[in-house]
Amino acid sequence: MPIPTATYRLQFRNGMTFSDAAASVPYLKSLGVSHLYASPIFAATSGSTHGYDIIDPNSVDPAIGGREGFDQLVAALKSSGLQLILDIVPNHMAASLESPWWESVLQLGKASPHASFFDIDWTRRITLPVLDRPFEEAVASGLIGLARHQATGEPRLAYYDQLYPLDPQSIAGIERLAGDEQPRGRLSADASFLSALHQSQHWQLIDWKDAATDLSYRRFFEVTGLVGMRVEDQEVFDRTHRPIIDLVKSGCVQGLRIDHIDGLADPAGYLAKLRAAVGEETYILVEKIVARDEHLPANWPVAGTTGYEVIASLGPLFIDRDGLDALHVAYRAVAPDQADFAAVLHKAKHKMVRQNFAGERARLGELASTALPDIPRETLDRAITDILVAFPVYRTYGTTGSLEGNDRDLLETVVAKASEVSDAPDVINSIGRILLDPGVEVATELRRRLQQLTGPVIAKAMEDTAFYRYNRLLALNEVGCDPDIVGDALHDFHEAMQNRARKQPHGLTTTATHDTKRGEDARARLYGLTEHAEEWIAGFQRWQKINRQFVSGKADRPLPDTNTQWMLYQALAGAWPEYPDTIDDSFRDRFKAYAEKAIREAKTHTDWGRPDEPYETAVLDFTAGLLSDENATFRADFQDLITVLITAGHLNSLSQTLVKLTIPGVPDIYQGSEQADLSLVDPDNRRPVDFQQLQTDLQTQSTGDRSPWQRKQMMIATILALRQDRRELFSRGSYQPLAVSGPRRDKIVAFVRQDRTQFSITVAPRLLSGHVDPTTLKTAPGFWADTRIDLPPAVAGRRRDFLSDSGIVEGRTIDLDALLQVQPYALLISAD
C-alpha cells in the first residue's frame, strides 16, 4: 500500500468548488503534499456547508461542480503528480425530502425498495420531528394543508414549504374526493380529514422538541436530519459504495477516510468488505477517537486513524505544570461547581442519557425487558443508564457470540464500575452477562444498539458539553483529549510515539481539523497561559473590574456568570489578532457567534433546544462591550498580556509543527493552517482560504522578511520536501527518545527517527516564554549553558542541520548553545 508523504485537507462548499480546488493544485504541489484530502463530494442537501448530509450517494454534487468538475480536479492532480483521498460517509444519510431513497420510504413504508437501507424501528410509524407545535395545533393554525408537488403533480401534505409524500391509496382517495378542485381548497380546510389523512401514512409529523424521546430511527448523534444506514446489509453496502469503488478502480481516488466508523453495527465487517472491494493498494483511514492507552482493533485492515490522539500527545509538551496548578486554584475559586472535570463529565453523561438520548435508552430498555422479562422495566432503565455512563471510551466491537479479548475486559470493567454506584447491582450484572455472552437474538441486538449509543453519549457529554463547562485551560479542551490528564509530559509523549511507531506508523498526524474546537495556533498560544499563570489571574481580576459595566444581573448571580467570563477571556486570548487595529466588525461577529455557541453547548443556562433569551442577550452584550472601540482601557490592558502570549504562541506553534512533521505518521495540513490558525470552533474554522496569497508568501525568498507564520509555512514546505526525499526513513523508521542532560534539560524535546541507512534528529524547544527574543524567538547566548543531547552510537555519525543548512558535524554529544544559535529549533539529518 503506497503511503502518503503528507495530506492537505480541503473543505468543499462555503465557496470552494472543484474548479477552485484545481486552481490550488500548483500551490499544494509546491507546499510538498502528496495527497489532497477532500471532504465529502456526493450530492448533499441544498445549501449544505459540509457535505455529510448526503441525499444521493450515486451522484457527485452539482453544487460544487458535478462529475465534470470532479474529473477536471482529478486531471489537475494527476498532471502535478498528486493523488486524492476521499472522505466517505457510510454511517448516515440526510433524512431529507430531497433524498429519493428517503422519500420513497416515507411514501411506501416497508414496501419501499429502500426500506431496508435505513435503520428504522418498523414497529411503529416513522416519526418526523419538524413541527413547532403539536400536530392538531398546527392544523388548527392553518399551517398544514394539501398542495401539489411541482414535478409530479401529486397531492401532498404540506407544512410550510415542505411537501410530504402520501401513500398511493391516499393519493387515489384525494383525487376522487377533490375532483377538479385544487388540493388547497375544501380538503385543506377540513381538520378532521387532514388528521385522518395524516394518521393513515407510514410517517407522522411530531413536535421537534419530542425528537429526544420519540424518534423512530437511529440518528447521527443528536442530529435528527441524519438517519442511520444499515451498511452491514450487503445490498445497502453495494448501493451506497458502488460509485466510491468505481472511483478507486478507475484511478481517480487512491485513499478513503471513513467518517464515524464507531456508528456502524459491525465496523470490522464493514472494513473487511471495503478492503476486499478496493484492494490492498488503497490507503484507508478511520475517524476514530482513541483514548489514552486505547488502540485500534488489530483486525481492522486500515492504515490508522485521522489523528486526534496526536493532539492529545502534543499538548502537554507545552504545558507548565506549576502554572496549570495555579490556574486550577484560581479557576476553582471562579467556578467551584465546574472545577472537577470528572464530576462535570459524569453529570453531563447522565444528562445525555436521561434527556438528550432518552429515546435511544428506551429502545435499549425494551430489548433488555424482552431478554430479562422478570426485572421491572424502570429498574432496567436505571441499570442501562449506569452502564452507559460508566463507559470510559467510545465502544466495544462485539458482533455475534461472546465478547473476547480487550472488549471483554472493557465491558467487565464497565459493569463492575456501574455496579458500584447502582442501587441494583444484581440487575447491572444480569445485563452484563447477556452483553458478554448473548444467547438469544434479542440480547445480540441489545449489545449492538448499546455499542452504537455509547459513542454518541460520551462524545456529546464530553466534547459538546463538558468542554464548554470546564474552562480551566481551553487549550486542553480538544477533540481526542482529556483535560484532566496531564502527566509527565516528556515521558508520556515519548511513550505514545513509540507505541505509534509500532501500532499505526501510517495514520495521520493532525493538529487541526474541521471538527477541532479551535485552531492549532490558538491552542499553541493558550498553552502559554501556563507560563504566565499569575499574570493571567491578576489580569482576569482587573478585567472583571474594568468590564463591570457590561455585567448585568445581581451580585450573587451575575450575567454572564464568572465561569462564562473566564471562558470568554481565554477564547478571546486565543483568537485575538496580532495587530489590534484589525479588530473589526467581522471579528466581532465571529466572536459573538462563538460565544453563543459556547453557552448553548454548555447547557447550564441556555440550550439549543430551549434558549434562555435574557441570559443569551446578557452574554452577547458583554461580548460586544469587550470589543467595542470605546472600551479602550480594557483593550490596551488585554493587549499588554496578549503580546507576551503571542510570542509564546509563535514558538509553541513552530515547535509543534516541527514535531508533528517528524514523528511517526503522515502529516495532515488542514486548509490554511500552514500559516496562522487562530480560528474558533466551526463554522469559523471552515472559512475560505486565500490560496493565491499563500502561494505568494511561499515564494518569498528572504528569510529575514518572513513573519513567524511565513516561517511556519516555509518549515512545512522544507520538511515535506525532505520527507519525499527520504520516504523510507519517515514512513518506516523507528522512534527513539534522546537523553537530554544539563540545567535546561526540561526545555527541550528531542528524538531520533532511524532506518537502515539514514536518521533524523528533531530538537524542539518548549516552555521558553520569557526567555526568547520576540522577533527571532532565539534565546540569549549562554542560555543553554551545559545542556546537551547525548546520542546513541548509531546516530553519532556525520550530520547537518537541515533547516539552517549548517555545516557537517559528528560526535556523541550535541551542545544546545551551539546548535540553536541560528534558529530556536533544529532538524539534523544524516549527511550522505
C-alpha positions, 0 to 999 in steps of 0.5 A, spaced: 500 500 500 503 506 497 503 511 503 502 518 503 508 523 504 503 528 507 495 530 506 492 537 505 485 537 507 480 541 503 473 543 505 468 543 499 462 548 499 462 555 503 465 557 496 470 552 494 468 548 488 472 543 484 474 548 479 477 552 485 480 546 488 484 545 481 486 552 481 490 550 488 493 544 485 500 548 483 500 551 490 499 544 494 504 541 489 509 546 491 507 546 499 510 538 498 503 534 499 502 528 496 495 527 497 489 532 497 484 530 502 477 532 500 471 532 504 465 529 502 463 530 494 456 526 493 450 530 492 448 533 499 442 537 501 441 544 498 445 549 501 449 544 505 456 547 508 459 540 509 457 535 505 455 529 510 448 530 509 448 526 503 441 525 499 444 521 493 450 517 494 450 515 486 451 522 484 457 527 485 454 534 487 452 539 482 453 544 487 460 544 487 461 542 480 458 535 478 462 529 475 465 534 470 468 538 475 470 532 479 474 529 473 477 536 471 480 536 479 482 529 478 486 531 471 489 537 475 492 532 480 494 527 476 498 532 471 502 535 478 503 528 480 498 528 486 493 523 488 486 524 492 483 521 498 476 521 499 472 522 505 466 517 505 460 517 509 457 510 510 454 511 517 448 516 515 444 519 510 440 526 510 433 524 512 431 529 507 425 530 502 430 531 497 433 524 498 429 519 493 431 513 497 428 517 503 422 519 500 420 513 497 420 510 504 416 515 507 411 514 501 411 506 501 413 504 508 416 497 508 414 496 501 419 501 499 425 498 495 429 502 500 426 500 506 431 496 508 437 501 507 435 505 513 435 503 520 428 504 522 424 501 528 418 498 523 414 497 529 411 503 529 410 509 524 416 513 522 416 519 526 418 526 523 420 531 528 419 538 524 413 541 527 413 547 532 407 545 535 403 539 536 400 536 530 392 538 531 395 545 533 398 546 527 392 544 523 388 548 527 393 554 525 392 553 518 399 551 517 398 544 514 394 543 508 394 539 501 398 542 495 401 539 489 408 537 488 411 541 482 414 535 478 409 530 479 403 533 480 401 529 486 397 531 492 401 532 498 401 534 505 404 540 506 407 544 512 410 550 510 414 549 504 415 542 505 411 537 501 410 530 504 409 524 500 402 520 501 401 513 500 398 511 493 391 509 496 391 516 499 393 519 493 387 515 489 382 517 495 384 525 494 383 525 487 376 522 487 374 526 493 377 533 490 375 532 483 377 538 479 378 542 485 385 544 487 388 540 493 388 547 497 381 548 497 375 544 501 380 538 503 385 543 506 380 546 510 377 540 513 381 538 520 378 532 521 380 529 514 387 532 514 388 528 521 385 522 518 389 523 512 395 524 516 394 518 521 393 513 515 401 514 512 407 510 514 410 517 517 407 522 522 409 529 523 411 530 531 413 536 535 421 537 534 422 538 541 419 530 542 425 528 537 429 526 544 424 521 546 420 519 540 424 518 534 423 512 530 430 511 527 437 511 529 440 518 528 447 521 527 448 523 534 443 528 536 442 530 529 435 528 527 436 530 519 441 524 519 438 517 519 442 511 520 444 506 514 444 499 515 451 498 511 452 491 514 446 489 509 450 487 503 445 490 498 445 497 502 453 496 502 453 495 494 448 501 493 451 506 497 459 504 495 458 502 488 460 509 485 466 510 491 469 503 488 468 505 481 472 511 483 478 507 486 478 502 480 478 507 475 484 511 478 481 517 480 481 516 488 487 512 491 485 513 499 478 513 503 477 516 510 471 513 513 467 518 517 464 515 524 466 508 523 464 507 531 456 508 528 456 502 524 453 495 527 459 491 525 465 496 523 470 490 522 465 487 517 464 493 514 472 494 513 473 487 511 468 488 505 471 495 503 478 492 503 476 486 499 472 491 494 478 496 493 484 492 494 490 492 498 493 498 494 488 503 497 490 507 503 484 507 508 483 511 514 478 511 520 475 517 524 476 514 530 477 517 537 482 513 541 483 514 548 489 514 552 492 507 552 486 505 547 488 502 540 485 500 534 482 493 533 488 489 530 483 486 525 481 492 522 485 492 515 486 500 515 492 504 515 490 508 522 486 513 524 485 521 522 489 523 528 486 526 534 490 522 539 496 526 536 493 532 539 492 529 545 500 527 545 502 534 543 499 538 548 502 537 554 509 538 551 507 545 552 504 545 558 507 548 565 505 544 570 506 549 576 502 554 572 496 549 570 496 548 578 495 555 579 490 556 574 486 550 577 486 554 584 484 560 581 479 557 576 476 553 582 475 559 586 471 562 579 467 556 578 467 551 584 461 547 581 465 546 574 472 545 577 472 537 577 472 535 570 470 528 572 464 530 576 462 535 570 463 529 565 459 524 569 453 529 570 453 531 563 453 523 561 447 522 565 444 528 562 445 525 555 442 519 557 436 521 561 434 527 556 438 528 550 438 520 548 432 518 552 429 515 546 435 511 544 435 508 552 428 506 551 429 502 545 435 499 549 430 498 555 425 494 551 430 489 548 433 488 555 425 487 558 424 482 552 431 478 554 430 479 562 422 479 562 422 478 570 426 485 572 421 491 572 422 495 566 424 502 570 429 498 574 432 496 567 432 503 565 436 505 571 441 499 570 442 501 562 443 508 564 449 506 569 452 502 564 452 507 559 455 512 563 460 508 566 463 507 559 470 510 559 471 510 551 467 510 545 465 502 544 466 495 544 466 491 537 462 485 539 458 482 533 455 475 534 457 470 540 461 472 546 465 478 547 473 476 547 479 479 548 480 487 550 472 488 549 471 483 554 475 486 559 472 493 557 465 491 558 467 487 565 470 493 567 464 497 565 459 493 569 463 492 575 464 500 575 456 501 574 455 496 579 458 500 584 454 506 584 447 502 582 442 501 587 441 494 583 447 491 582 444 484 581 440 487 575 447 491 572 450 484 572 444 480 569 445 485 563 452 484 563 452 477 562 447 477 556 452 483 553 458 478 554 455 472 552 448 473 548 444 467 547 438 469 544 437 474 538 434 479 542 440 480 547 445 480 540 441 486 538 441 489 545 449 489 545 449 492 538 444 498 539 448 499 546 455 499 542 452 504 537 449 509 543 455 509 547 459 513 542 454 518 541 453 519 549 460 520 551 462 524 545 456 529 546 457 529 554 464 530 553 466 534 547 459 538 546 458 539 553 463 538 558 468 542 554 464 548 554 463 547 562 470 546 564 474 552 562 480 551 566 485 551 560 481 551 553 487 549 550 486 542 553 479 542 551 480 538 544 477 533 540 481 526 542 483 529 549 482 529 556 483 535 560 484 532 566 490 528 564 496 531 564 502 527 566 509 527 565 509 530 559 516 528 556 515 521 558 508 520 556 509 523 549 515 519 548 511 513 550 505 514 545 510 515 539 513 509 540 507 505 541 505 509 534 511 507 531 509 500 532 501 500 532 499 505 526 506 508 523 501 510 517 495 514 520 495 521 520 498 526 524 493 532 525 493 538 529 487 541 526 481 539 523 474 541 521 471 538 527 477 541 532 474 546 537 479 551 535 485 552 531 492 549 532 495 556 533 490 558 538 491 552 542 499 553 541 498 560 544 493 558 550 498 553 552 502 559 554 497 561 559 501 556 563 507 560 563 504 566 565 499 563 570 499 569 575 499 574 570 493 571 567 489 571 574 491 578 576 489 580 569 482 576 569 481 580 576 482 587 573 478 585 567 472 583 571 473 590 574 474 594 568 468 590 564 463 591 570 459 595 566 457 590 561 455 585 567 448 585 568 444 581 573 445 581 581 451 580 585 450 573 587 448 571 580 451 575 575 450 575 567 454 572 564 456 568 570 464 568 572 465 561 569 462 564 562 467 570 563 473 566 564 471 562 558 470 568 554 477 571 556 481 565 554 477 564 547 478 571 546 486 570 548 486 565 543 483 568 537 485 575 538 489 578 532 496 580 532 495 587 530 489 590 534 487 595 529 484 589 525 479 588 530 473 589 526 466 588 525 467 581 522 471 579 528 466 581 532 461 577 529 465 571 529 466 572 536 459 573 538 457 567 534 462 563 538 460 565 544 453 563 543 455 557 541 459 556 547 453 557 552 448 553 548 453 547 548 454 548 555 447 547 557 447 550 564 443 556 562 441 556 555 440 550 550 439 549 543 433 546 544 430 551 549 434 558 549 434 562 555 433 569 551 435 574 557 441 570 559 443 569 551 442 577 550 446 578 557 452 574 554 452 577 547 452 584 550 458 583 554 461 580 548 460 586 544 462 591 550 469 587 550 470 589 543 467 595 542 472 601 540 470 605 546 472 600 551 479 602 550 482 601 557 480 594 557 483 593 550 490 596 551 490 592 558 488 585 554 493 587 549 499 588 554 498 580 556 496 578 549 503 580 546 507 576 551 502 570 549 503 571 542 510 570 542 509 564 546 504 562 541 509 563 535 514 558 538 509 553 541 506 553 534 513 552 530 515 547 535 509 543 534 509 543 527 516 541 527 514 535 531 508 533 528 512 533 521 517 528 524 514 523 528 511 517 526 505 518 521 503 522 515 502 529 516 495 532 515 495 540 513 488 542 514 486 548 509 490 554 511 493 552 517 500 552 514 500 559 516 496 562 522 490 558 525 487 562 530 480 560 528 474 558 533 470 552 533 466 551 526 463 554 522 469 559 523 474 554 522 471 552 515 472 559 512 475 560 505 482 560 504 486 565 500 490 560 496 493 565 491 496 569 497 499 563 500 502 561 494 505 568 494 508 568 501 511 561 499 515 564 494 518 569 498 525 568 498 528 572 504 528 569 510 529 575 514 522 578 511 518 572 513 513 573 519 513 567 524 507 564 520 511 565 513 516 561 517 511 556 519 509 555 512 516 555 509 518 549 515 512 545 512 514 546 505 522 544 507 520 538 511 515 535 506 520 536 501 525 532 505 520 527 507 519 525 499 526 525 499 527 520 504 520 516 504 523 510 507 526 513 513 519 517 515 514 512 513 518 506 516 523 508 521 523 507 528 522 512 534 527 513 539 527 518 545 534 522 546 537 523 553 537 530 554 542 532 560 544 539 563 540 545 567 535 546 561 534 539 560 526 540 561 526 545 555 527 541 550 524 535 546 528 531 542 528 524 538 531 520 533 527 517 527 532 511 524 532 506 518 537 502 515 541 507 512 539 514 514 536 518 521 533 524 523 534 528 529 528 533 531 530 538 537 524 542 539 524 547 544 518 548 549 516 552 555 521 558 553 516 564 554 520 569 557 526 567 555 526 568 547 527 574 543 520 576 540 522 577 533 527 571 532 524 567 538 532 565 539 534 565 546 540 569 549 547 566 548 549 562 554 542 560 555 543 553 554 549 553 558 551 545 559 545 542 556 546 537 551 543 531 547 547 525 548 546 520 542 546 513 541 552 510 537 548 509 531 546 516 530 553 519 532 555 519 525 556 525 520 550 530 520 547 537 518 542 541 520 537 541 515 533 547 516 539 552 517 543 548 512 549 548 517 555 545 516 557 537 517 558 535 524 559 528 528 560 526 535 556 523 541 554 529 544 550 535 541 551 542 545 544 546 545 548 553 545 551 551 539 546 548 535 540 553 536 544 559 535 541 560 528 534 558 529 530 556 536 529 549 533 533 544 529 532 538 524 539 534 523 539 529 518 544 524 516 549 527 511 550 522 505 
